[in-house]
Structure formats: C-alpha cells, structure tokens
Amino acid sequence: MNFKGSRRSGTSEQPSRMNPRLTSRQQGAICSQLGRVKLQLLYKASIHGFTGAAFHQRCDNHSPTVSVGFNASGYVFGGYTTQPFSQSGQYVWDDQAFLFTFSGEKLLKYPVTGPANAVRMIANSGPYFGETLVLVNGSQAVVYSNPGNYYTFNAAEMHGNNLNMTECEVYEVEVIPEFERPWRPVIWESEKRKELIDSIKIYKPTVSSVSQVRVLLIGAVGAGKSSFFNSINSVFRGHVTSQAIAGCSTTSLTTQFRSYSLKAGREGKPLPIVLCDTMGLEESTGVGLDIDDISSILKGHLPDRYQFNPSAPLHFEALGYHKSPGLKDRIHCVAYVIDACKISIMPTKLEEKLDAIRRKVNLMGIPQLVLMTKVDEACPFVAQDIRNIYRSSYIKEMMQEVSARLGVPLSCVVPVKNYSEELELDMNCDILLLSAVIQMLRFADNYFDEISDQFSKVEIKE
C-alpha cells in the first residue's frame, strides 16, 4: 500500500485537538490490517457538521483514509480507501478498499467486490463507498446501506439496521517513519555474540544458596514462550532445536509446568539459568493458566511436570508439592511474553488477567520484564533486516504501548525474534536473544540484592 504524507486543509482547528471516538483498540485493529501506520483524525461530524461540504473541506485530497460511522445502537462501522476524496461525481477504482464493522473488539472485514466502483465522489454527501454504504447521506446524519453492490455484507451484522448516525469520523492513514539512528545501540558483531555467551556461562547468583536463576515465562497462547526456550537452547547448542512443544494452536500446547535447564553445548555444563514454562493465558475464564496457580509457582511450590488443571488450582496435597521451598526453588524473575502483532488488539479480559498477575508479582517484589516476540512479522522494515529493530519507530510505538498496558517501564521491554521456521542460526537473532537473557540475569541480581538487604536488616535488629 502506497501511503502518502499528511496534507492539511489549512483550517484553523488542528486535528490533534479533537478527541477520537474510535477507541485505541479499534484503531489498533484497523491499523493491523494496513501495516506500519497510525490514524490521524481529520473530520468529526459532531464538531464540523453532518454535511457534505464540511466533510469535503476537511478530507478532500487526503489519502488513504478510514471513514467511521457510529449509531445509537452502539455499532461502529465504515470503510477504507486508498483514493483521495473529491467532488468530481465520478466513480474511482480501488482494489484495496474494504468495508468493516466491529463485533465486540473483533474487526469484521468486507473486501471490495467491484473495484471499478469502489468509491464515488459526491459533493453533498460524506464518504461514499460505491452504491453500497454512504455515511452522512445527502448531508443528513443518516446512513445509506445497500449490500451487494460492489461490497457484500450482512446489514444486521454491519449496523444493526439502525441508519441514524450519532457520529461520523474520517481519519487519514499515515506511515510511521523510521529513525535515522537506532534509539538503543546494539553491536551486531560475532565478537559481541561470543561476549554475551561467555557472560552467561560464567554468571553466578550473588546468593550462595542459589546456583541457577529461575525465570518464569508468562503469556497468551501462541505468544512464543516455548519457542523462546527453544531459541535460547538453540543458541547454546549451536543449531536450531525444538525440545519444548511449540507451534500454532488456539489452546495452550503446554499443559504441564516445566523447568527447562539449559546446557552449554550438547555435553556441556548446565547454565546458571532455568526457564520455567507455563500454560498459555486465555481470555475466557476456566481455561488456560489459572491465576491462583501463579502464587504457588512464584513461591516455588510447583513440582516440575505438574499437570495444570484450569478448573482447580494446585492443592498442597498434590503429588510432588514443595511444602517448604527454599530461595533456590522460588521464581527470581518474571518475563511476560507478548506477540508484537497482537499488542494493539489485546482482548480486555486478557489484559485484566495480566494486570492481576502483575499485581501478585509486585507484592512479592519479583522483578518483571517483557519479551516482545514476532517483531519481524509485526514490521516489514524489521523483516528486511533484524538489525533495524531499534530504527523502527513502529516497533518503538508497540513497545511503548505494551509498557503502558502492562505497567512496566520501557526499559523493561525487550524485543526478540524466536527461531520458528529457520534451519540455521542467525548471528543477529542470537544477539537479541542473548541480550534478553542478560537482562533476566541483571534483574535477578536486583532481586537477590533486595533479599540480602532484608536479611541484613533482620540481623541488625537481632
């Protein structure tokens, strides 16, 4: 899609002063269909008027655009076109145009079926998609709807057959530009890779009773928790491996609590880090990882290979239950694994689960970071070259968004690319993966320092 730069109509009111009625989640769902873009509000009918003249004054010569209608029944619907609006009266070809509506937070998309008549430029109306959907029809706060002409949709599904509008908004689609220089410096050299590997091999926890840092991976189904372990394991094995079960599924492929110890090579010594994998989080209640099990995991009660039961949390009489876990059995760092492609469309219930978990972790003083996976799938610029990771402003925006949603500082968000389809290792992917492990060890050190300080204060009092 060839997105052009923003062009303003010269009116005194700046779009940034208008408050979009389209929510950030809805904007994210639309942008996820369009690539590395953001939406800039041009026209708001409740402010500028439900007239064709007001619409054309604000929106002509802007492209691409997303036009959105709202009705009293709560429906949110509209259309996308790559063509600039005008008042020519002519039909305009657009084979990329589509109509859409929202079902809850899910975007339902209706692609154009007659691209030669995708958009019509009518002076006394708002956005005019063929002879199928017109917002602000005839300069009235109403919708014209006629499914089947150039677009096919179900009217009841689209707008509930309520054609009275409460609002109409038009947004220009703007490409998010890239940074000339990386905003986080990374050394992409084989020497750096070796340095990171050596640092991990020689690391020792600052508390003598602990020989290995235990990191808990938490995330939604399919986010890449098991794939992250497989990727780290691959780096140290020297070739791509797949020890943990990973793949594409709507339900969690991990059904047991697993503590994966890493080795420095096939016959090498165990590394000073253990990655603990859990069932994937799901937005529905009674499925996926039970939040009540989180506390048991954090405190070190769960035995390896414990079989999760979403309908019943762990009981202290369960086989292998650690009744008196030591510091070495506890979790020393929590890593939330988040799919970069799904940050903007994260379901509310899933976000609420993550927030509840974060609060539990906070109460226990355990450090937390975010592993943002699938960065190459989220951003074509990064897909071209993983070294563009910190030059991509889109990836930075996603990192800022996940930082805000999960309530962690941006410095605690680490983007990575797991090995999923590759047969051979890539030095640059290794550097990102190893850097993430280094951050985990640093965070664990902070945790051990806190524990040591607490013990010191107790000894002083005694």
Secondary structure, DSSP 8 states (H G I E B T S, - for coil): -----------SS-GGGS--SS-HHHHHHHHTTTSSEEEEEEEEHHHH-SSHHHHHHHHBT--SEEEEEEETT--EEEEEESS-B-SS--EE--TT-EEEEEETTEEEEEEBS-GGGSEE--TTSS-EETTTEEESGGGSSBEEE-TTSSB---HHHHHTT--BEEEEEEEEEEE----SS-SS----SHHHHHHHHHHHHH---SSTT-SSEEEEEEEBTTSSHHHHHHHHHHHHHTS----S-----SS-S--EEEEEEEESSTT--EEEEEEEE---B-SSTTSSS-HHHHHHHHTT---TTEE--TTS---TTSTT--SS--GGGS--EEEEEEEGGGSTT--HHHHHHHHHHHHHHHHTT--EEEEEE-HHHH-HHHHH-GGGTTT-HHHHHHHHHHHHHHT--GGGEEE----SS-SS--HHHHHHHHHHHHHHHHHHHHHHHHHHHHHHHHHHH-
